[in-house]
């Protein structure tokens, strides 16, 4: 958890208890917990949005590449070695 060991966490909690007092500490902990939860929700939503946009961009690139590859291949009408079925000899 953030690279904090159990002894460091215990020291932080004791200092917070001494500085804030036993009456304010639960309210502050509750507020801090809510803020952290909201931050997690926002960051998760941002990550989902970013992943969705990346997927759309990749799909657009694949579609563009497929269209370019299809346009680069000669069609049967462009192939001079094949006889034209509409043209009579």
Order of alpha helices (4+ residues) and beta strands (2+ residues): alpha-alpha
